[in-house]
Amino acid sequence: MDGVAYTTGSESAKEIHFACQHIVNSADRCADEIRGVLVHEIVHCYQYNGQGACPGGLIEGIAGAYVHLLAPSSWGPLFLWSPGGSTWDQGYHVTAYFLQWLTERYGEGTVPEINELMKDAPYDKRIFKTVTGRKVSKLWKLYKEHLGEGGGGGAPSATCDPFTSEDDVEGPSDEGAR
Ligand SMILES: [Zn+2]
C-alpha cells in the first residue's frame, strides 16, 4: 500500500490499515512509531467532517493534535517539526501545534467541541468563534505572535516526520472521518 496508514469503514465499524513496510523502515524506534500512528488513525475513527465540508487540513490537524496532546515527550519523533506554518489549516503538524496551543489557552474541551460542531451541520469556520469567542483568523494571528512570528516561516527542524509528512491518503469522501 502507498503511504503509512489509513482508516476506512462505516460509522459503526472501522478498519485501520498500517503499512508493514513502514514499521520495518522505522525499526529502530518502531514502538513509538506504532503508537503515534495508531493514535492518529484512532482519532480519525471518532472525527466528524462537517458533512464533508471540513478542510482536510483540519481533519489531519485534529488527528495530529491528539498525538501531540497524548504523547509523552519521550515520543521524540513527534517533535522533529517546529511549530509555525503559513496558514492555520495547512494540516498535520502545523494545524496540530495550533490546536494544541488553542487547548492550552481555552481548555481541554476545545478540540472535542470543534469536532462536535461538525457532527450535524456543514463545516463553517465560525465554529472557532463559537468555541473560543474569536475568529480563527484572529486566533492564528495571536498564535503567530505567541511564536514570535509575524507570518510565514515554520520550516521543519528535521527532514523526516513519518507521522505527518506521508500519512494517509484519504479522499474527501466519508472515508477516514465519519
Ligand atoms: Zn490522517
Residues whose N, C-alpha, C, O or C-beta is under 5 A from the ligand:
A	BS01	ZN	E60 A63 D167 D168
